[in-house]
Amino acid sequence: MNRLAAVSLAVLAGLSYTGTAYAQSSEEGEWYVGPRIGPMGTDSDRLALENGQLVKFKGGFDTAFYGLEAGFKFTPEWGTRVYLDYIRGDVEVGGSSTGHVYGADLVYSFSESAYGTIGLNETDLGEFSDTFLRVGAGYREQLNRNWDIFAEGAVQQSEGDLTEFMLMTGLRYYFGRSAAPAPAPAPVSPQPQQAGPADSDGDGVVDAEDLCPNTQPTFKVDNTGCVVYADETITHELMINFAFDSAAIPAEAQGEVRETADFLNEYPAVKILIEGHTDSVGTVEYNQGLSERRAKSVGDSLINDYGIEQDRVDTVGYSENRPLVPNDTKENRAKNRRIEAKMSITKEKPVTKGN
């Protein structure tokens, strides 16, 4: 057994014992498993053995991999995982070499979404085997109670001075989340013992039939004692008025742009369409360009000032063709010199009693 395998087994043995002990004494323990896929950039010095000859890899992100990972989160911050990836890379002489990677990581969560990893792996590619120390960082987003989607980047360094990079994305399925207890209720005074079947958490489902003990008293439960979830639509609207013949964002509107950027950062799956408008003063052709510049100025601020990805921001101009109010007074024309945007996202939330 090589050094990586020995160290990996030792790390996993210790973590598995810690994770098992914690799972027996805490409700934080969670097992997960899922697929992963991505590109890998091999070191320009990496060699492969093809038809009895040494050849080099093409370099850059010339290698692709896919595989499975399994992990255990034994505290809100700390966890461990193991993985097995199959890899295939292009070599300079044409054709490709295949192999696999197996390894183990420690995982530390900085927040509910951001995390970092460090671990060891054995990379077998082109009939050569190398031991690597790998360090990475990732971002995960919960799709529903059981499924997460994640994106991750990592760099690995071998004992032979090979430095390689990889990007990956994948899914994770968490076992038992649907039956996991809700946050524990506040301590209550001891109740007099009553006759009849026990209902320890007071949710209306007796303990013998309650699959989710210790549910929070304010949450509605189903006939198995588990929290009922419902879709909630969250909406954010943006409207900014502009000075006459101007596409500059007014200083007093900067806070609204910042709030819109915060909404987009909180919900990375949401895109925004910014619609620009003018009053009726001037030609339709001139107003078309002005409406487009107004929409673009807000879009550029979201991208350049707040780091929103460019492919999430679209803009369009409607000239004077979609007035908010009739252009018959000075005040109304000021209201029509504007941009508008509306975004919404639907997510699950627990249903409270009485709703």
C-alpha positions as CSV (number, residue, x, y, z in Angstrom):
1,M,0.0,0.0,0.0
2,N,1.5,3.4,-1.0
3,R,1.9,6.3,1.4
4,L,-1.2,8.2,0.1
5,A,-3.5,5.2,0.7
6,A,-2.1,4.6,4.1
7,V,-2.5,8.3,5.2
8,S,-5.9,8.5,3.6
9,L,-7.1,5.4,5.4
10,A,-5.7,6.7,8.7
11,V,-7.5,10.1,8.2
12,L,-10.7,8.4,7.2
13,A,-10.6,6.0,10.1
14,G,-10.2,8.8,12.6
15,L,-12.8,11.0,11.0
16,S,-15.3,8.1,10.7
17,Y,-14.9,7.3,14.4
18,T,-15.4,11.0,15.3
19,G,-18.3,11.3,12.9
20,T,-20.0,8.1,14.2
21,A,-19.5,9.2,17.8
22,Y,-20.9,12.7,17.0
23,A,-23.9,11.2,15.1
24,Q,-24.8,9.1,18.1
25,S,-24.8,12.1,20.4
26,S,-26.0,14.9,18.0
27,E,-28.7,15.6,15.4
28,E,-26.2,17.4,13.2
29,G,-24.7,14.3,11.5
30,E,-25.6,14.0,7.8
31,W,-24.4,11.5,5.1
32,Y,-24.4,12.5,1.5
33,V,-23.5,11.0,-1.9
34,G,-23.5,12.4,-5.4
35,P,-22.0,12.7,-8.9
36,R,-19.4,15.2,-10.0
37,I,-17.8,16.3,-13.3
38,G,-15.4,18.8,-14.7
39,P,-12.2,19.7,-16.5
40,M,-8.6,19.3,-15.2
41,G,-5.5,21.2,-16.2
42,T,-2.5,18.9,-16.2
43,D,1.0,20.0,-15.5
44,S,3.1,20.6,-18.7
45,D,5.7,18.2,-17.2
46,R,3.3,15.3,-16.8
47,L,4.2,12.3,-18.9
48,A,2.2,9.3,-20.2
49,L,3.3,5.9,-21.5
50,E,1.6,5.2,-24.9
51,N,2.6,2.2,-27.0
52,G,5.8,1.9,-25.0
53,Q,6.8,5.5,-25.6
54,L,6.9,8.5,-23.3
55,V,4.6,11.3,-24.4
56,K,3.5,14.6,-22.9
57,F,0.0,15.9,-22.3
58,K,-1.2,18.9,-24.4
59,G,-1.4,21.2,-21.4
60,G,-4.1,23.5,-20.2
61,F,-7.5,22.1,-19.4
62,D,-6.8,19.1,-21.6
63,T,-8.3,16.4,-19.3
64,A,-11.9,15.7,-18.3
65,F,-13.1,13.7,-15.3
66,Y,-16.3,12.4,-13.8
67,G,-17.0,10.4,-10.7
68,L,-18.7,10.0,-7.3
69,E,-18.1,11.4,-3.9
70,A,-19.5,10.4,-0.5
71,G,-19.2,12.4,2.7
72,F,-20.3,12.9,6.3
73,K,-20.9,16.3,8.0
74,F,-20.4,15.6,11.7
75,T,-20.7,19.2,12.9
76,P,-22.2,22.4,11.3
77,E,-18.6,23.4,10.3
78,W,-16.6,20.2,9.9
79,G,-17.0,17.2,7.6
80,T,-15.1,14.6,5.5
81,R,-15.5,13.0,2.1
82,V,-14.0,10.4,-0.1
83,Y,-14.1,10.4,-3.9
84,L,-13.3,8.3,-7.0
85,D,-13.0,10.0,-10.4
86,Y,-12.3,8.6,-13.8
87,I,-10.1,10.8,-16.0
88,R,-9.2,11.0,-19.7
89,G,-6.6,13.4,-21.2
90,D,-5.3,14.3,-24.6
91,V,-1.6,13.7,-25.3
92,E,0.6,15.5,-27.9
93,V,1.0,12.6,-30.3
94,G,-2.7,12.3,-30.7
95,G,-5.1,10.0,-28.9
96,S,-5.6,10.0,-25.2
97,S,-4.7,8.4,-21.9
98,T,-7.1,7.3,-19.2
99,G,-6.9,6.7,-15.5
100,H,-8.5,7.5,-12.1
101,V,-8.2,9.5,-9.0
102,Y,-9.1,8.4,-5.5
103,G,-8.7,10.4,-2.4
104,A,-10.1,11.9,0.9
105,D,-10.7,15.5,2.1
106,L,-11.4,17.4,5.2
107,V,-14.2,19.9,4.6
108,Y,-14.7,23.1,6.5
109,S,-17.9,25.3,6.1
110,F,-17.3,29.0,6.3
111,S,-21.1,29.6,6.0
112,E,-24.2,27.7,4.8
113,S,-22.9,28.1,1.2
114,A,-19.1,28.6,1.1
115,Y,-16.6,25.9,2.1
116,G,-13.0,24.9,1.8
117,T,-11.3,21.5,1.4
118,I,-7.8,20.0,2.0
119,G,-6.8,16.4,1.5
120,L,-4.7,13.7,-0.2
121,N,-5.3,11.8,-3.4
122,E,-3.6,9.2,-5.7
123,T,-3.8,10.1,-9.4
124,D,-3.1,7.3,-11.8
125,L,-2.9,8.6,-15.4
126,G,-1.0,7.3,-18.5
127,E,0.4,4.4,-16.5
128,F,2.0,6.8,-14.0
129,S,0.9,7.2,-10.4
130,D,1.4,10.3,-8.3
131,T,0.6,11.4,-4.8
132,F,-1.0,14.9,-4.5
133,L,-1.9,17.3,-1.7
134,R,-5.1,19.0,-2.9
135,V,-6.6,22.3,-1.6
136,G,-10.0,23.7,-2.9
137,A,-12.9,26.0,-2.3
138,G,-16.5,25.7,-3.3
139,Y,-20.0,27.1,-3.2
140,R,-23.2,25.1,-2.7
141,E,-26.9,26.0,-3.0
142,Q,-29.8,23.9,-1.6
143,L,-32.3,23.0,-4.3
144,N,-34.7,21.4,-1.8
145,R,-34.7,19.5,1.4
146,N,-32.6,16.6,0.1
147,W,-30.6,17.9,-2.9
148,D,-27.7,20.4,-3.1
149,I,-25.9,21.7,-6.2
150,F,-22.3,22.8,-5.9
151,A,-19.4,24.3,-7.9
152,E,-15.8,23.9,-6.8
153,G,-12.2,24.8,-7.8
154,A,-9.0,23.2,-6.6
155,V,-5.2,23.0,-7.0
156,Q,-3.1,20.0,-6.3
157,Q,0.7,19.6,-5.8
158,S,2.6,16.3,-6.0
159,E,5.8,15.2,-4.4
160,G,7.4,15.3,-7.9
161,D,6.6,19.0,-8.2
162,L,3.6,18.6,-10.5
163,T,1.0,21.4,-10.1
164,E,-2.5,20.9,-11.5
165,F,-5.8,22.6,-11.4
166,M,-9.4,21.4,-11.7
167,L,-13.0,22.8,-11.8
168,M,-16.0,20.7,-11.0
169,T,-19.7,20.8,-10.5
170,G,-22.2,18.2,-9.2
171,L,-25.1,17.2,-7.0
172,R,-25.3,15.9,-3.5
173,Y,-28.1,13.8,-2.0
174,Y,-28.4,14.1,1.8
175,F,-29.9,11.0,3.5
176,G,-32.7,11.6,6.1
177,R,-33.1,15.3,5.6
178,S,-36.8,15.0,4.8
179,A,-37.3,13.3,8.2
180,A,-34.9,15.5,10.1
181,P,-36.3,17.3,13.1
182,A,-37.0,21.0,12.9
183,P,-35.1,23.4,15.3
184,A,-35.7,22.4,18.9
185,P,-38.4,24.3,20.8
186,A,-37.6,26.5,23.8
187,P,-37.6,24.6,27.1
188,V,-41.0,24.3,28.6
189,S,-42.2,23.6,32.1
190,P,-42.8,20.0,33.0
191,Q,-46.4,19.0,32.3
192,P,-48.4,16.8,34.5
193,Q,-48.5,13.2,33.3
194,Q,-51.6,12.6,31.3
195,A,-53.4,9.4,30.4
196,G,-53.4,8.2,26.8
197,P,-50.6,7.9,24.1
198,A,-47.6,10.2,24.6
199,D,-47.1,13.2,22.2
200,S,-43.7,14.5,23.5
201,D,-43.4,17.5,21.1
202,G,-47.1,18.5,21.2
203,D,-47.6,18.5,17.5
204,G,-50.8,16.4,17.6
205,V,-49.1,13.2,16.4
206,V,-48.5,10.5,19.0
207,D,-44.9,9.4,19.5
208,A,-45.6,5.9,18.1
209,E,-46.5,7.4,14.7
210,D,-44.3,10.5,14.8
211,L,-41.5,10.2,12.2
212,C,-40.1,13.6,13.0
213,P,-39.8,14.1,16.8
214,N,-39.1,17.5,18.4
215,T,-40.7,19.6,15.7
216,Q,-41.0,23.3,16.5
217,P,-44.4,24.0,18.0
218,T,-45.2,26.9,15.5
219,F,-44.8,24.7,12.4
220,K,-47.7,22.8,10.8
221,V,-47.0,19.0,10.5
222,D,-48.5,16.2,8.4
223,N,-50.1,13.0,9.7
224,T,-46.5,11.5,10.2
225,G,-45.5,14.5,12.4
226,C,-43.1,16.0,9.8
227,V,-43.1,19.7,8.9
228,V,-45.2,20.8,6.0
229,Y,-43.5,22.9,3.4
230,A,-45.0,25.4,0.9
231,D,-43.7,27.4,-2.0
232,E,-43.0,31.1,-1.3
233,T,-42.5,33.6,-4.1
234,I,-40.0,36.4,-3.3
235,T,-40.2,39.5,-5.5
236,H,-37.9,42.6,-5.9
237,E,-38.8,45.6,-8.1
238,L,-36.5,48.4,-9.2
239,M,-37.6,51.8,-10.6
240,I,-35.3,54.8,-11.1
241,N,-36.3,58.2,-12.6
242,F,-33.8,60.2,-14.7
243,A,-33.2,63.9,-15.3
244,F,-34.3,65.4,-18.7
245,D,-32.2,64.1,-21.6
246,S,-29.9,62.2,-19.1
247,A,-28.8,58.6,-18.7
248,A,-26.8,59.2,-15.5
249,I,-28.0,57.4,-12.4
250,P,-29.1,60.0,-9.8
251,A,-27.1,59.9,-6.6
252,E,-30.3,59.3,-4.5
253,A,-31.0,56.2,-6.5
254,Q,-27.7,54.4,-5.8
255,G,-29.2,52.8,-2.7
256,E,-31.8,51.1,-4.9
257,V,-29.2,49.8,-7.3
258,R,-27.3,48.4,-4.3
259,E,-30.4,46.7,-2.9
260,T,-31.0,45.1,-6.3
261,A,-27.4,43.8,-6.4
262,D,-27.9,42.3,-2.9
263,F,-31.0,40.5,-4.1
264,L,-29.2,39.1,-7.2
265,N,-26.2,38.0,-4.9
266,E,-28.6,36.3,-2.5
267,Y,-30.4,34.4,-5.3
268,P,-27.7,33.5,-7.9
269,A,-30.2,31.7,-10.2
270,V,-32.2,35.0,-10.9
271,K,-31.5,37.1,-14.0
272,I,-32.6,40.7,-14.5
273,L,-34.1,42.5,-17.5
274,I,-33.8,46.3,-17.2
275,E,-36.3,48.3,-19.4
276,G,-35.5,51.9,-20.3
277,H,-38.2,54.6,-21.1
278,T,-38.4,58.3,-22.0
279,D,-41.0,61.0,-22.1
280,S,-42.5,62.2,-25.4
281,V,-40.1,65.2,-25.8
282,G,-37.9,64.7,-28.9
283,T,-38.1,62.3,-31.8
284,V,-38.9,58.6,-31.4
285,E,-35.5,57.7,-32.9
286,Y,-33.5,59.9,-30.4
287,N,-35.6,58.6,-27.5
288,Q,-35.0,55.0,-28.5
289,G,-31.2,55.5,-28.1
290,L,-31.8,57.5,-24.8
291,S,-34.0,54.7,-23.4
292,E,-31.3,52.1,-24.2
293,R,-28.5,54.2,-22.6
294,R,-30.6,54.6,-19.4
295,A,-31.1,50.8,-19.1
296,K,-27.5,50.1,-19.9
297,S,-26.2,52.6,-17.3
298,V,-28.0,50.7,-14.6
299,G,-26.9,47.3,-16.0
300,D,-23.3,48.5,-16.2
301,S,-23.4,49.7,-12.6
302,L,-24.7,46.2,-11.4
303,I,-21.8,44.5,-13.3
304,N,-18.9,46.9,-12.7
305,D,-19.8,48.3,-9.3
306,Y,-21.3,45.3,-7.6
307,G,-19.8,42.3,-9.4
308,I,-23.0,40.8,-10.9
309,E,-22.2,38.4,-13.8
310,Q,-22.7,40.0,-17.2
311,D,-24.7,37.0,-18.5
312,R,-27.3,37.7,-15.8
313,V,-28.0,41.3,-16.8
314,D,-30.1,42.1,-20.0
315,T,-31.2,45.6,-21.0
316,V,-33.8,46.9,-23.5
317,G,-35.1,50.4,-24.5
318,Y,-38.7,51.2,-25.4
319,S,-38.3,54.9,-26.4
320,E,-41.5,56.8,-25.5
321,N,-43.8,53.9,-26.5
322,R,-44.7,52.7,-23.0
323,P,-45.5,55.7,-20.8
324,L,-46.3,55.1,-17.2
325,V,-48.7,58.0,-17.2
326,P,-49.9,60.3,-20.0
327,N,-47.2,62.8,-21.2
328,D,-49.6,65.8,-20.7
329,T,-47.9,67.6,-17.8
330,K,-44.4,68.4,-16.6
331,E,-44.8,66.1,-13.6
332,N,-46.1,63.2,-15.7
333,R,-43.2,63.5,-18.1
334,A,-40.8,63.3,-15.2
335,K,-42.4,60.1,-14.1
336,N,-42.0,58.6,-17.6
337,R,-38.2,59.3,-17.7
338,R,-37.3,56.0,-16.0
339,I,-36.0,52.4,-16.0
340,E,-38.0,49.5,-14.6
341,A,-37.1,45.9,-13.6
342,K,-38.9,43.1,-11.7
343,M,-37.4,39.9,-10.4
344,S,-38.9,37.0,-8.5
345,I,-37.9,33.5,-7.2
346,T,-39.9,30.7,-5.6
347,K,-38.5,28.7,-2.7
348,E,-39.7,26.3,-0.1
349,K,-40.5,27.5,3.5
350,P,-42.1,25.8,6.5
351,V,-45.8,26.4,6.9
352,T,-46.7,27.9,10.3
353,K,-49.8,26.9,12.2
354,G,-52.9,28.9,11.3
355,N,-51.9,29.3,7.7
